Amino acid sequence: MSGDPFEEILKDPDRRAKLYLLVVVGIILSTFIIVIGTIIFILSVLKII
């Protein structure tokens, strides 16, 4: 394996699509985690929890 491994992944369209889906799922999950954390924080500041 020569060169940059990231470039090797980007050469194959099938691997590129899998990497894209993995990144999109990660972004969506992190957004939900941030929203849930913010809601829990607000509720704890307001002494509801």
Secondary structure, DSSP 4 states (H G I P E B T S, - for coil): --S-HHHHHHHSHHHHHHHHHHHHHHHHHHHHHHHHHHHHHHHHHTT--
